[in-house]
């Protein structure tokens, strides 16, 4: 770090002084701004240089960019948020797309461009990489490939930096800077679909002997490394991975061969939350229960989907049954869809569950006003079995 700065300033170490001292001496009388860019891989050196410059040069300002704070004395942190989807994010995509392809009608596809920017969390590099794909893909085709965004965002014509040429390489650059302990927690957090509190993280991602204070320290480190977002809420802080990072973390989890283990713990946590919310909904804390259900919904959806995919009808039943009345009370129509999926994996000889989910599947069709011969038959069958 000292040599890199000295080269730009045009000084060298001399008798009785270090390179850092030479830089400070050269800049002390000047009123200037020194920019230290991409410091995350040389944190210690950047912190030492920034501190020396700030303390030795009264008219000097130091601006350092990094995925994590330097920890230098006098440091003031300015977190750079993602781009606003409806404004700068769309403008960036449009500008980069027009630079590589003049055939794309940006105005006709504005809604889809906003969808792309939203799916990419407003991250500038991800948006640039997506816009670069307009050379070979239409905007609707890019939207259709967002489920595998790490594969979609594979190159940028604007840079020769390997770590900026693909989104995967950029994320990998940041992940490689994590300790193994942080890397493990980061991968496990990918099992969550929404924001979660400390208790949920400890329940699903914690290790034996690791108390909540230690888990919180690790979470703070991930926040400092810009790998995790904090969402302040009335009930307390919640932690969330951006979607691009969550997809990368899921791949890390799969590579470690522990996806099923962590997913099972996630399902167990969802069951506990469903039980708690059910008691609130049928008791005196209904308002709180509705709020908690809204927060849980993305993770509940993931847990139900996985239970149905692996054919675990008991788990799927336990996750949804306590909340099934919400399909009517609060128009949670997705529960009706789940009832049909659960019905498809319930063994025919489990008569009670067949009747229960057949009834709710029929209820969904009737409630939507699209009652078909199949739904009428389902309702009749449920009634006959009940009798």
N, C-alpha and C positions, 0 to 999 in steps of 0.2 A: 504493500500500500504506500509506504513513504516514497519508494522509488517511482511508482506510477505518478504520484502527485508531483514529485520533484521534476520529472521529465516534462510535464505540461507547463510547470512554472518556469522551467529553464534554469534550475540550480542543481548543485551537487554537494555532497558532504565534503567537508574540508578538515583541516587539522583542528582537533579539539571540539568538533561539533558533529552531531549525527545528521542523517538526511532529514529527519523531521525538524530538527533545530534549524537547518538551512532553509527549509520551506517556510517555517514560521518567521525567520528573520527577513526573508524576502517579501513576505506578504504583510508584515506588521504595519508598515506606513501606508498601506493601500486601503481604500474603501472598495470592497469587492464582494462578489458572491462566488463561493466555491461549491460546485455540484459534485457529489460523490454518488455515482449511479450504480445500481445493482450491487449493493453491499452485502447481501444475505450470505454469500459464500466466504466473505472475509470480514465477518462481524467484529472480531477482536481488533484487527488492524484498523478498520474503519472507525471504530469507537475511539481508539487511541489517537488517531489523526484528527478526528473531529474535535476531541477534547483539547488537544494541543493548539489547534487553530483558534478555537473559541476563546481559550484562556490567554493566548499569546498575542492575538490580533484584535484589538478592541473595535476596529471599524469593519471587521469581516463577519459575514454571515455564511453559515454552512448549511446546505440543503442536501440531505442524504436520502436516496430512495432505496428501499429494502423491503423484503417480505416480513422481516421481523425488526423490532426496535433495536437500536444500537446499545442502549444502556449507558450512553455517554452522559457526563455531568451537564446539567442545563438543557438536556434534550426536551423538546416539545413535540409530541406526536400528533400528526395530522393523518388520520385514516382516509384513504381515497376510496370512496364507495363505487359500486358498479355504475355504469352509465344509466341515465333515465331512459326507460324503454321507448316511450312515445316521442322523445326528443333526440338527444345526442346519439343514442344507440342506433336508431333508424338512419340518422344523418351519416353516421360513420359507415354503416353497411352500404348505403346508397353511393357514397363517395368512392369507396373501395371497389364496389361492383362496377360502377361506370368506368373506373380506370382500367378494368380488364375486359369489359364486355359492353358494347354500345347497343346491344340488341335487347336488353332487359328493360321492360316497361315498369319502372319503379312505382309509379303512381297506381297502376292497376293492381300491383301486388303489395301495397302498403300493409294491409292487414296481415298478410303472410310474413312479411319482413318483421313486423312487430312480434309475431309468434316465434320466429327464429331468434330474435334478440332476447325475448323473454326466456326461451328454453336454454339459452346460453348465459343466463344470469346477468346480462349486461356487461360481460367481461370483454374489454376491447380486443384483446388478441384473438379470442374465440370468434368474435364478430368479423374481424378482418379475414380470418381463415375461411369462415363460411362464405363471405363475399367473394373470395378468390375462386370458389368452386363454381361461380356463375359462368366461367369460361366453358364448362362442359355440362352443367346441370341448370335446369330452370329453377326459379324460386320455389314452385310447388314441389319439385323433386327434392330440393334441399330439405323442405319441411318433412317430406316422407322419410328422410334418412336420419332424423334427429334422435331416434331411439338408440342409434349407435354413433353418438357424436364424436367419440374419440377416434373412430375410424374415418368418419366424414371429414374431420378437420385435419387433413394430413399434410398440407403444404401451403406455404406463402411465397409468392414470387418477389416479395419486397425485402427479404433478408437472407443473408448467408449464414446467420447464426443457427446452428443445428437445433439449439433448444427453443428457438422461436419458429421453426419450420413446421412443427406439428404441435397440436395441443397436448398430446400424450407426452412428448418430450419436455414441454414446458412444465407440466405438472410433475413429471418424474424428477426434473431438476430440483423442485422444491421438496419433494418427498425424500430425496436422497440426503437432504440437509437435516432430516429428523433423526433423533436417536431411535434405537430399535423399540424402546418402550412407547415413544410417541407414534411411531409408525404403526405399531400393533393397534393402539387405540384408534388412530385415524381410520384404519381398515375396518375395525369393528363398528365404528360410528356409521359406516355406510349402510348398515342394515336398517337404520331409521329413515323413514320417508319424509318426516316433518321435523319441526323443532322439538327438542326434548329438554327436560330439566336434569339437574344433577342426579336425582334419585334414579331416574330411568337409565342414565348412562352407567351408574354404578351397578344397577341390577343386571344390565345386559352385557356391558363391556368390561366390568371390573374383574380383577384377579383376586383369588383368595389371599387374605392378609393385606389387601390394599383398601384403606379406609376412604371415606368420602372426601376428607381433606386432601389426601394424596391424589385422588381422581380429579378433584377440582384444580390442583396445581398443574396436572397434565393438560387439562382442558385450557387453562390460561396460557400454557406454553403453545398449544395449537392455535389459539387466538392470536398470540404474539407473532406466530409464524405465518399469519394470514391464511391458515388452512381451515379455519372455523369461524363462523359468524355468530355474534351474540345478538339476540333479539330481546330487548327489554320488554317485559309485560307486567301488568298489574300484579300477577301472582308470583313474579320473580323472573330471573333470567332464564332464557332458553337458548340452547346451542343448536346450530344447524350447519350442515355442509351444503355448499353450492352444488347444483346438480352435476356439473362437470366433474367436480372433485368426488362426489358420491359414486359416480360411475367408475372412476379410477379406483377408489377404495374398494368397491365391490369386486373388481378384478384382482386386487391384491388379496382380498379375503379368499377368493376362489383358488388363487395360486397357492395359498397356505393350506388349503384343504380343510378349512374350518367353517365354511359357509353354513352348512347344515347345523353345526353346533351353536353358532351365534344366532342363526335364525330361530332355532328352538327356544333359546333364551328370550329372544324378542317376542315370540308367540306367548311364552309364559308371562312376560310383562304385560302384554296386551290383555290376556285373560284377567290378570289382577285389576287392570284399569277398567275393563268392561264390568267386572263385578262391582267395583266401587261406584262407577257411574250409574249402574242399574239401581243401586241402593239410594243414590241421590235423586234419581228421576222419579222413584216411587215414594220418596219421603218428603221431608221439608226443605231439602236443598236442591229443588228441581232446577232453579235458575243456574246454579253452579254446575249441576250435572249436564245441562245443555251446553254450557260453555266448554266443559271438559271434553264432551263428546266431539265438539267441533275441532278441538285441538288434536284429539286422538285419531280422527277419521283417516288421514293419509296413512298412518301406520296400521290401523285396523284393516284398511283396504289391502295393504301388502300382505298382512298375516292371513286374511281370508283367501286371497288369491293363491298363496303358496299352499295352504291347507287343501284347497280344491285341486291344485295341480298334482300334488303328491297323493291324493286320494284319502286324506285323513279326515273322514267324515265326522269323527268324534270331536276333533279340534275345531273344525269349521262350525259344527253345531254349537259348541260351547262359546265360540266367539260371537256368534250372531244372535242366538236364541234370546239372551237377556234383553236385547235391544230391538227385537223384531216389531214390537208395537210402534216404534218410532216411524215406521213406514206410513202409518196413518196419522199419528199425533203430530208429527213435524215434517211430514212429506219427504222422508228420506227414501226416495224412490230406489236408490241403489240397493237397499236391503231386499227389495223385490227381485232384483237381478240375482243377488247372492242366493236367494232361496231356490231359484232354478238350478244354479250351479251346485249347490249342496245336494239337492235332490238327485242330481246326476251321479253323485259318488256314494250315496247312501245304499248299502246292500238291500236288496229286495226283502230279505227276511227280517230286517229291522223295521217292523210294521209301524211302531209308534212314531219313529222319525220320518218314515215315508209319508204317513198321514199328515204329520205336522207341516212338513215342507211342501207337500203337495197342495195343502190348503193355502199356504201363503203364496205359492206360485200361481195358483188360480186367482187369488186375491189381487195379485199384481196385474194380471191381464184384465180383470174386470175394472180395476181402479183406473187403468189407462184408457178404458173405453174401447179396447180392441179385443173384446171377447171373441175367441175363435171356437171352432168345434173342439179343438184340443183342450182349451181351458174349460169349456163346459163339461167335457168328459172328465177332466181332472177333478173338478169340483164334485161331480157326481160320484166319482170313484172314492174320493175322500169321505164323502157323506156315507156311502155304503159301507166302507170299512169301519167308520166310526160306529155305525149302528151295530 
